[in-house]
Amino acid sequence: MPQPLSPTARALRPAVLLTGAWFAAVLAAAAAGAFPTPGDFPPVAIGLAVAVPPGVAVWSAVASQRFRDWARSLDLRFLTLLQTWRCVGLAFIALAAIDALPGGFALPAGYGDVFVGVTAPLVALYVIGRGRLGQRIYLAWTAFGVLDLLNAVAMGVLFSDNPIGLLATGIDTDLMEELPMVLIPTFGVPLTLILHLISAINVIGNPATRQAQENASVDGPVPERI
């Protein structure tokens, strides 16, 4: 007899299905050549792929109480551990070493991603559940993760071979418009930004957070989670 799904699994099931459909759509668009941009045009298609999903998520967070309640129902440690995928930033460092990507783009993006990916398990284990101090550390870590992604997007554009590629030299970021690398800016980056948003909502708005802060300030026990 199949075991019933856990509350977290039930809450995540619609999001997993939606994410799978989103990934399939991005993969199909990339395979059809939708993202490479002629040199005299800005990278509009990639820009929309990066910006629209997080924009929809931000709008939902502001306008929908149901979305916020759903975000607060998720397991924060699980959300945090999903950030370990960013260790793929090692690929950026390797590609910069062989001059396949410009170092001004690939090295900051790569090292920033690796830092977030490596520290995600430490944050999940030792920061979540530490009251007000833990909340502040978590939000600072989240802010760093978001800024790293935004900086990578900005540098990717500035080092690209198009009219707004002001920093482009002999090595540009055209590789990021081709499969499989194009899946990072068109799917990985916006998905990760949404995960950071959901985690921030969870930390700030979860009633367990407030209770943890009250407990830590009154009698100092270590609560189980933020």
Backbone as a ProteinNet text record, in pm:
[ID]
protein_1_A
[PRIMARY]
MPQPLSPTARALRPAVLLTGAWFAAVLAAAAAGAFPTPGDFPPVAIGLAVAVPPGVAVWSAVASQRFRDWARSLDLRFLTLLQTWRCVGLAFIALAAIDALPGGFALPAGYGDVFVGVTAPLVALYVIGRGRLGQRIYLAWTAFGVLDLLNAVAMGVLFSDNPIGLLATGIDTDLMEELPMVLIPTFGVPLTLILHLISAINVIGNPATRQAQENASVDGPVPERI
[TERTIARY]
85.6	0	89	67.4	154.2	142.8	257.5	260.1	206.2	130.9	81	197	179.2	282.8	293.6	415.4	436.1	376	350.6	296.5	383.6	516.5	606.3	594.6	588.5	575.8	445.4	336.2	207.1	211.3	275.8	283.5	368.8	471.2	564.3	517.5	424.3	388	344	254.7	219.1	339.2	426.5	543.7	639.1	654.4	743	689.3	559	499.3	515	491.7	505.9	651.1	744.8	886.8	929.3	878.1	909.3	859	737.7	683.7	763.9	804.1	886.3	1020.3	1084.9	1212.5	1196.5	1089.9	1067.4	1047.9	976.9	954.5	1085.2	1168.1	1296.8	1387.5	1390.8	1474.5	1430.6	1299.5	1248.9	1285	1271.6	1306.6	1455.3	1538.7	1682.9	1717.7	1654.5	1681.5	1637.3	1534.3	1485.5	1566.9	1668.8	1753.9	1694	1610.3	1542.1	1630.8	1742.3	1817.7	1941.3	2011.4	2124.1	2078.7	2158.7	2121.5	2219	2170.4	2261.7	2339.5	2460.1	2548.4	2496	2400.7	2350.4	2220.7	2182.5	2060.8	2094.8	2027.2	2046.6	1982.9	2024.3	1973.7	1835.5	1734.8	1599.6	1541.1	1556.3	1495.1	1549.7	1680.6	1740.2	1697.6	1692.3	1649.8	1509.6	1418.2	1282.4	1280.3	1359.5	1363.7	1416.6	1511.6	1568.5	1471.2	1405	1332.1	1186.5	1118.8	973.9	935.7	993	950.1	972.7	1092.7	1105.5	1010.2	985	889.8	751	707.6	577.9	577	688.3	697	691.4	760.9	756.8	615	549.6	410.6	321.7	339.8	259.5	285.4	411.8	445.9	380.5	370.2	310.3	158.2	100.6	-44.4	-122.1	-56.4	-129.5	-94.2	-190.5	-172.7	-157.5	-225.8	-215.4	-73.9	-9.8	128.8	219.9	201.4	286.2	265.3	139.6	112.8	177.3	172.6	235.7	386.7	448.9	593.2	630.3	548.3	576.7	553.3	479.2	451.5	565.4	660.3	766.7	877.9	954.2	1066.4	1185.5	1229.3	1334.4	1468.1	1495.9	1621.5	1624.7	1512.4	1505.6	1527.6	1461.5	1479.5	1625.2	1688.4	1827.9	1920.2	1897.3	1983.4	1971.4	1860.6	1848.7	1954.4	2006.5	2107.8	2242.6	2258.1	2386.2	2413.5	2309	2330.8	2425.5	2441.5	2523.5	2673	2708.7	2848.1	2885.8	2786.4	2819.2	2894.7	2903	2985.6	3129.7	3172.1	3306.7	3326.7	3218.7	3228.7	3267.4	3216.2	3251.7	3401.2	3452	3594.1	3679.4	3637.1	3712.4	3707.8	3593.4	3580.6	3660.3	3669.1	3752.8	3899.5	3939.1	4079.3	4124.8	4032.1	4068.8	4023.4	3992	3952.8	3827.2	3737.8	3609.2	3505.7	3528.3	3443.8	3534.1	3490.1	3573	3583.3	3704.2	3725.2	3645.8	3625.2	3548.8	3406.2	3353.6	3219.7	3226.2	3307.4	3302.2	3357.8	3464.6	3526.4	3440.3	3390.7	3301.7	3176.5	3117.1	2997.2	3028.2	3139.3	3174.4	3206	3293.1	3330	3211.1	3127.3	3009	2914.1	2890.2	2801.5	2858.2	2986.7	3048	3037.6	3060	3047.9	2908.2	2805.5	2668.3	2640.5	2684	2658.5	2726.3	2850.7	2925.8	2871.8	2830.3	2783.1	2637.7	2561.6	2420.1	2398.9	2472.7	2452.7	2488.8	2591.4	2628.9	2519.8	2461.6	2351.5	2232	2202	2089.1	2109.1	2232.9	2259.7	2279.1	2350	2396.7	2336.5	2262.8	2204.7	2055	1986.1	1841.8	1813.1	1724.1	1689.1	1768.3	1833.7	1915.5	1856.1	1724	1658	1684.9	1685.1	1699.3	1834	1941.1	2072.1	2073.5	2015.6	2008.9	1930.2	1821.2	1742	1824.4	1898.8	1979.5	2089.3	2154.7	2258.9	2198.1	2083.6	2019.7	1982.5	1925.7	1885.9	2007.8	2117.8	2241.3	2295.2	2292.7	2337	2248.7	2118.7	2024.9	2051.5	2075.5	2103.8	2230.3	2332.3	2454.1	2423.4	2345.1	2310.8	2237.1	2144.1	2068.9	2160.3	2242.8	2332.5	2432.6	2479.3	2570.6	2505	2379.1	2307.8	2285.7	2243.9	2219.5	2348.9	2458.2	2587.2	2627.6	2603.7	2638.1	2559.1	2430.1	2347.7	2399.3	2428.5	2476.7	2610	2702.8	2832.5	2820	2727.7	2706.1	2661.6	2576.8	2531.5	2644.3	2716.6	2821.2	2938.2	2959.8	3067.7	3016.2	2891.4	2834.9	2867.2	2855.5	2887.2	2760.9	2720.5	2603.6	2618.1	2526.2	2544.1	2559.4	2507.2	2522.3	2634.4	2711.7	2827	2946.7	2939.7	3040.2	3176.4	3181.6	3308.1	3362.3	3293.3	3335.4	3469.8	3553.6	3683.6	3692.4	3804.9	3818.1	3740.5	3713.1	3637.2	3504.3	3394.1	3263.2	3184.2	3058.3	2973.8	2875.5	2906.9	2816.5	2794	2890.8	2874.3	2750.4	2713.2	2598.5	2465.8	2469.7	2348	2324.3	2415.2	2407.5	2384.6	2316.5	2301.4	2437.3	2461.8	2371.8	2380.9	2480.9	2505.4	2388.6	2310.7	2201	2094.7	2090.7	1993.2	2021.8	2145.3	2177.6	2110.2	2131.8	2064.4	1914.1	1867.4	1725.6	1638.4	1700.1	1622.7	1684	1813.6	1877	1874.6	1907.6	1912.7	1774.2	1672.3	1541.8	1483.9	1505.6	1456.8	1523.4	1653.8	1726.3	1683.7	1657.7	1605.4	1470.3	1385.6	1255.3	1273.4	1366.7	1393.6	1439.6	1525.4	1567.8	1448.8	1360.3	1242.2	1154	1127.9	1043.7	1107.7	1238.8	1308.7	1299.2	1312.1	1302.7	1163.2	1060.4	923.6	908	963.3	955.7	1019.8	1138.7	1211.8	1140.3	1096.7	1040.6	900	819.3	678.4	631.5	716	671.9	650.1	532.2	510.4	616.2	674.1	779.6	901.2	922.5	1034.7	1016.4	897.7	871.3	880.9	828.6	836.3	981.4	1061.6	1203.5	1273.9	1241.3	1304.1	1262.3	1134.2	1087.4	1154.4	1163.3	1227.9	1374.4	1443.2	1585.3	1609.1	1517.8	1538.2	1497.1	1404.9	1355.6	1438.2	1447.4	1515.2	1619.1	1650.2	1768.9	1769.1	1655.9	1666.3	1694.7	1748.6	1773	1652	1570.5	1454.3	1495.3	1398.7	1431	1452.8	1382.8	1398.6	1364.1	1400	1363.3	1213.7
-119.2	0	124	219.5	336.8	421.3	472.1	555.9	694.3	757.9	893.3	992.4	1092.7	1194.2	1277.8	1320.6	1410.9	1546.4	1630.9	1764.6	1845.2	1835.2	1909.9	1859.7	1727.6	1671.4	1713.2	1713.6	1755.6	1903	1984.9	2127.7	2154.3	2071.3	2093.1	2034.5	1940.3	1869.6	1963.5	2060.3	2150	2229.7	2273	2350.7	2265.2	2138.9	2049.7	2028.8	2008.7	1990.3	2116.4	2232.1	2358.2	2380.4	2348.4	2365.8	2272.4	2150.1	2056.8	2106.9	2161.9	2216.3	2337.4	2420.4	2538.4	2495.9	2397.4	2350.1	2294.3	2217.9	2161.3	2271.2	2377.3	2488.2	2560.2	2582.6	2649.4	2561.6	2432.4	2340.6	2337.2	2333.8	2333.1	2462.5	2574.9	2703.6	2710	2658.4	2658.7	2568.3	2451.5	2359.5	2418.1	2503.4	2566.7	2689.4	2724.7	2837.8	2972.6	2977.4	3102.1	3202.9	3159.5	3248.8	3314	3254.2	3325.5	3456.8	3561.1	3695.6	3748.4	3802.6	3866.8	3979.8	4003.7	4100	4240.2	4278.5	4415.5	4429.4	4326.7	4330.9	4294.7	4355.8	4315.7	4180	4109.6	3974.1	3976.2	4012.7	4029.9	3897.8	3791.3	3663.4	3611.2	3615.9	3571.2	3664	3793.9	3887.9	3858.5	3827.3	3793.1	3662.6	3564.5	3436.1	3451.6	3543.4	3567.7	3645.4	3746.4	3843.6	3807.8	3745.7	3728.1	3634.1	3512.3	3424.2	3484.2	3540.7	3604.2	3722	3796.6	3906.7	3858.8	3747.6	3690	3643.6	3584.8	3538	3655	3764.4	3882.4	3938.7	3947.8	3996.3	3906	3773.9	3680.7	3698.5	3721.3	3740	3865.7	3968.6	4093.9	4085.4	4023.8	4031.7	3914.2	3800.4	3679.1	3628.7	3634.8	3577.4	3426.2	3365.3	3220.4	3180.1	3258.4	3228.4	3240.8	3345.8	3363.9	3251.5	3210.9	3100.6	2971.5	2949.3	2830.7	2833.8	2949.8	2961.9	2933.3	2979.4	2959.2	2815.7	2738.7	2600.2	2505.2	2552.9	2466	2451.5	2345.6	2320.4	2406.5	2493.4	2588.3	2519.4	2415.3	2343.2	2282.1	2227.5	2171.1	2279.9	2393.9	2504.9	2548.9	2551.4	2594.9	2495.6	2367.4	2265.6	2262.9	2311.8	2318.8	2410.9	2503.1	2595.7	2527.8	2404.5	2336.3	2315.1	2322.2	2303.4	2409.5	2518.9	2628.1	2596.8	2481	2436.9	2415.6	2413.9	2406.4	2531.5	2631.9	2748.3	2712.2	2594.1	2547.1	2541.5	2515.8	2511.3	2647.3	2755.5	2889.3	2914.6	2872.3	2892.4	2814.1	2690.6	2608.1	2667.5	2717.9	2776.2	2905.9	2981.6	3101.7	3064.1	2952.9	2911.4	2873.7	2830.3	2793.6	2901	3018.9	3133.5	3106.8	3023.6	3002.7	3104.6	3164.2	3271.3	3380.6	3506.3	3614.9	3605.3	3623.7	3613.3	3715.1	3834.7	3936.7	3897	3807.7	3752.9	3621.6	3527.8	3391.2	3375.1	3447.6	3426.1	3477.1	3602.1	3643.6	3557.1	3525.2	3441.5	3302.8	3244.7	3110.4	3101.3	3191.1	3186	3218.2	3312	3344.4	3227.4	3160.5	3045.1	2931.7	2906	2798.3	2829.1	2954.7	2991.4	2961.2	3003.2	2977.8	2827.7	2755.1	2611.7	2535	2572	2502.3	2536.5	2660.6	2701.9	2666.2	2628.2	2596.5	2487.8	2375.1	2275.6	2328.6	2414.7	2471.6	2563.4	2642.5	2730.2	2646.6	2540.3	2454.7	2390.3	2351.3	2279.5	2371.1	2483.9	2561.7	2701.7	2748	2882.3	2876.4	2789.4	2776.5	2724.5	2793.5	2753.9	2823.9	2937.1	3008.4	3143.2	3153.4	3274	3394.4	3511.8	3636.7	3645.5	3601.6	3605.1	3514.9	3396.8	3306.7	3365.8	3435.9	3499.3	3603.9	3683.8	3788.8	3728.8	3625.8	3560.8	3499.7	3436.2	3372.7	3476.2	3587	3689.9	3753.4	3767.5	3820	3722.6	3593.7	3491.7	3491.7	3505.5	3511.6	3634.1	3749.1	3870.6	3854.3	3791.6	3766.6	3678.2	3573.2	3483.5	3554.5	3643.6	3718.9	3815.3	3889.2	3986.1	3917.6	3799.3	3723.9	3690.8	3647.9	3615.5	3739.7	3848.8	3972.4	4024.8	4014.2	4057.1	3969.3	3839.1	3749.2	3784.4	3814.6	3852.3	3982	4080.5	4209.7	4194.2	4119.1	4100.3	4018.3	3922	3844.2	3931	4030.4	4123.1	4216.6	4269.5	4368	4305.8	4176.4	4108.4	4038.7	4063.2	3997.2	4074.8	4007.4	4066.5	4128.6	4243.4	4316.5	4463.2	4550	4694.3	4733.7	4653.6	4690	4611.8	4539.7	4468.2	4559.9	4651.3	4757	4704.9	4588.7	4533.8	4421.7	4391.8	4280.9	4310	4207.2	4216.9	4102.1	4036.2	3923.7	3802.1	3789.3	3676.5	3730	3675.5	3724.3	3610.7	3638.2	3541	3471.6	3467.4	3402.5	3255.1	3191.9	3052.2	3033.4	3137.4	3128.2	3132.4	3149.8	3148.9	3013.3	2918.9	2787.7	2678.1	2571.9	2455.5	2391.2	2340.9	2337.4	2460.3	2548.4	2658.6	2756.2	2768.5	2864.4	2829.1	2703	2663.7	2728.5	2772.8	2838.3	2975.1	3067.7	3197	3192.4	3100.3	3100.6	3016.2	2927.6	2845.5	2844.8	2814.6	2803.1	2932.4	3043.5	3171.6	3214.9	3220	3262.2	3167.1	3036.8	2942.2	2968.3	2993.5	3015.6	3146.1	3248.7	3373.7	3350.3	3269.3	3239	3160.4	3066.9	2991.8	3084.5	3181.1	3277.9	3358.9	3399.3	3475	3393.4	3268.5	3182.3	3160.9	3141.8	3122.7	3247.3	3364.7	3489.1	3506.4	3475.1	3480.9	3384.6	3265.8	3164.3	3213.6	3273.1	3319	3435.4	3531.3	3654.1	3633.5	3555.1	3549.5	3427.5	3326.2	3204.7	3228.6	3192	3210	3143.2	3033.4	2966.4	3056	3147.2	3240.4	3332.2	3389.8	3481.4	3409.7	3285.4	3211.2	3179.9	3147.3	3118.7	3241	3358.5	3481.1	3510	3489.2	3513.5	3417.8	3291.5	3193.3	3227.1	3266.1	3295.9	3417.2	3515	3637.1	3619.9	3524.1	3509.1	3408.3	3287.1	3184.7	3105.5	3146.9	3095.6	2954.5	2882.2	2749.1	2761	2656.6	2655.2	2592.6	2670.7	2613.8	2524.5	2444.8	2348.5	2413.1	2522.1	2586.1	2733	2807.4	2949	2959.5
0	0	0	-93.6	-98.1	28	72.5	191	156.2	248.7	222.5	213.9	131.1	115.5	242.4	272.6	384.8	352.8	455.5	427.7	333.8	350.2	261	118.3	100.5	-34.2	-99.1	-21.2	-76.8	-116.2	-34.3	-65	-187.1	-207.8	-318.4	-450.6	-447.5	-569.9	-683.2	-660.6	-772	-823.2	-731	-771.5	-853.6	-816.7	-891.6	-1032.9	-1046.2	-1179.1	-1263.6	-1202.6	-1274.6	-1316.5	-1226.6	-1257.9	-1370.8	-1370.1	-1477.7	-1612.5	-1614.2	-1739.1	-1784.3	-1689.1	-1719.5	-1780.9	-1719.3	-1772.1	-1913.3	-1936.4	-2069	-2172.7	-2135.2	-2228.3	-2260.7	-2158.5	-2181.4	-2267.2	-2238	-2315.7	-2461.6	-2484.4	-2621.7	-2693.3	-2623.8	-2685.3	-2718	-2628.2	-2652.8	-2770.3	-2777.2	-2887.6	-3021.3	-3017.8	-3140.2	-3178.8	-3097.1	-3129.2	-3095.2	-2991.7	-2957.6	-2886.2	-2828.3	-2741.5	-2802.9	-2897.7	-2959.8	-3022.8	-3003.3	-3044.7	-3149.4	-3259.8	-3355.5	-3289.2	-3338.1	-3272.7	-3263.4	-3349.1	-3345	-3267.1	-3190.9	-3109.5	-2965.3	-2869	-2729.3	-2703.9	-2598.3	-2570.7	-2506	-2583.9	-2530.6	-2482.3	-2560.5	-2523.7	-2391.7	-2375.7	-2249.4	-2135.8	-2163	-2060	-2009.9	-2102.3	-2060.8	-1981.8	-2025.5	-1954.7	-1813.1	-1796.1	-1662.4	-1574.4	-1630.9	-1548.7	-1522	-1618.6	-1604.6	-1490.5	-1480.1	-1369.7	-1230.5	-1199	-1068	-1050.1	-1158.7	-1148.4	-1111	-1171.5	-1137.1	-991.1	-946.2	-807.7	-709.6	-740.7	-653.9	-648.6	-764.4	-766.8	-681.6	-693.2	-613.9	-465.7	-429.2	-288.1	-231.3	-313.3	-267.6	-266.5	-369.3	-389	-330.9	-308.6	-274.2	-134.3	-45	87.9	78.9	-16.1	-33.6	-69.9	-158.2	-195	-73.4	5.7	123.9	224.5	243.5	335.7	286	154.2	97.1	120	96.8	117.3	262.8	355.9	498	542.8	462.2	500.1	462.7	383.4	334.4	436.6	422.8	513.1	472.3	561	527.5	503.2	576.8	553.9	413.9	371.1	237	131.8	148	54.2	49.1	164.9	171.8	103.3	124.4	64	-88.1	-142.4	-287.7	-348.8	-268.9	-320.1	-343.9	-299.5	-323.1	-472.3	-554.9	-698.9	-754.8	-682.3	-733.3	-731.7	-680.4	-694.6	-841.3	-931.5	-1074.5	-1119	-1031.9	-1062.8	-1090.2	-1047.1	-1081.2	-1232.2	-1305.8	-1451.9	-1508.6	-1449.1	-1495.2	-1474.4	-1359.9	-1330.3	-1429.1	-1458.2	-1553	-1693.4	-1735	-1868.7	-1881.2	-1772.5	-1775.1	-1787.6	-1727.2	-1731.1	-1871	-1956.5	-2093.8	-2193.1	-2140.7	-2224.3	-2306.4	-2254.7	-2320.6	-2275.3	-2157.7	-2106.5	-2052	-2056.9	-2002.2	-1850.8	-1799	-1655.1	-1576.4	-1631.9	-1559.8	-1532.9	-1613.3	-1590.3	-1513.5	-1562.8	-1512.9	-1372.4	-1339.4	-1207.6	-1092.5	-1095.9	-986.7	-977.5	-1093.5	-1092.1	-1038.4	-1083.1	-1040.8	-892.6	-845.2	-703.6	-613.9	-655	-575.3	-565.8	-679.1	-678.1	-592.8	-607	-529	-379.4	-342.3	-200.8	-148.1	-223	-178.2	-172.9	-276.5	-280	-167.5	-137.3	-32.3	106.4	126	258.8	284.3	181.6	201.7	307.6	303.8	410.4	549.1	557.6	687.1	739.7	649.3	689.7	735.3	661.2	697.5	834.5	864.5	989	1108.9	1088.4	1202.8	1215	1115.2	1121.6	1145.7	1071.4	1090.4	1231.3	1298.6	1434	1541.5	1509.7	1607.9	1645.3	1642.4	1689.3	1602.4	1664.8	1590.9	1518.7	1586.2	1521.7	1398.2	1410.4	1297	1181.5	1214.1	1109.4	1034.8	1109.7	1046.3	958.8	1009.7	929.5	803.8	819.4	704.5	599	641.2	545.4	478.9	554.1	493.1	389.8	421.6	326.6	203.2	224.2	112	25.1	89.4	13.6	-70	-13.3	-90.6	-211.1	-190.4	-300.1	-412	-376.2	-476.6	-550.6	-475.4	-538.6	-630.6	-591.5	-676.9	-810.4	-806.8	-929.8	-1015.9	-952.8	-1028.6	-1089.6	-1014.8	-1068.9	-1186.9	-1177	-1287.2	-1412.3	-1395.5	-1510.8	-1572	-1487.6	-1537.8	-1610.4	-1550.9	-1615.4	-1743.5	-1743.1	-1863.7	-1980.1	-1951	-2055.1	-2096.7	-2000.9	-2032	-2107.8	-2091.1	-2164.1	-2290.3	-2328.9	-2446.7	-2573.8	-2685.8	-2815.9	-2876.2	-2821.5	-2871.5	-2833.4	-2874.6	-2850.3	-2703.6	-2608.7	-2467.1	-2399.4	-2478.5	-2423	-2409.5	-2314.7	-2301.9	-2258.3	-2196.2	-2147	-2234.6	-2344.2	-2429.8	-2494.2	-2496.6	-2563.7	-2664.2	-2670.1	-2762.2	-2718.7	-2589.7	-2536.1	-2486.1	-2536	-2493.4	-2428	-2399.9	-2330.1	-2424.5	-2552.9	-2648.6	-2615.6	-2548.2	-2508	-2420.7	-2343.8	-2254.9	-2330	-2462	-2542.4	-2608.1	-2588.6	-2653.2	-2549.3	-2593.1	-2505.6	-2479.5	-2359.6	-2244.5	-2154	-2179.3	-2086.5	-2077.3	-2185.4	-2184.7	-2081.2	-2037.8	-1935.8	-1800.7	-1780.7	-1652.9	-1643.2	-1738.5	-1723.6	-1748.9	-1833	-1868.2	-1775.7	-1698.2	-1604.7	-1465.3	-1455.7	-1325	-1245.9	-1309.8	-1238.6	-1190.8	-1278.6	-1227.6	-1123	-1139.9	-1039.3	-904.9	-906.5	-782.1	-715.3	-794.1	-738.1	-670.8	-733.1	-673.3	-543.2	-540.6	-417.3	-305.2	-339.1	-237.9	-186.8	-276.3	-235.1	-142.1	-180.2	-96	40.5	42.8	170.3	257.8	196.3	273.6	332.5	253.7	305.8	422.8	407.5	512.5	641.2	629.6	747.9	815.4	735.6	791.7	845.2	773.1	806.4	880.1	897	961.8	1110.5	1165.3	1308.7	1394.6	1346.3	1422.4	1438.8	1343.5	1353.9	1472.8	1482.3	1593.9	1727	1732.7	1857.3	1893.1	1792.6	1817.1	1872	1817.1	1864.7	2009.4	2040.1	2176.8	2274.6	2236.3	2323.2	2346.2	2238.8	2250.5	2338.6	2334.3	2412.3	2558.1	2586.1	2722.3	2801.8	2752.5	2831.4	2753.4	2632.2	2563.9	2511.5	2499.6	2438.7	2289.7	2231.5	2087.8	2020.3	1946.4	1881.6	1765.8	1721.1	1617.3	1481.5	1450.1	1319.7	1333	1229.4	1228.2	1211
[MASK]
++++++++++++++++++++++++++++++++++++++++++++++++++++++++++++++++++++++++++++++++++++++++++++++++++++++++++++++++++++++++++++++++++++++++++++++++++++++++++++++++++++++++++++++++++++++++++++++++++++++++++++++++++++++++++++++++++

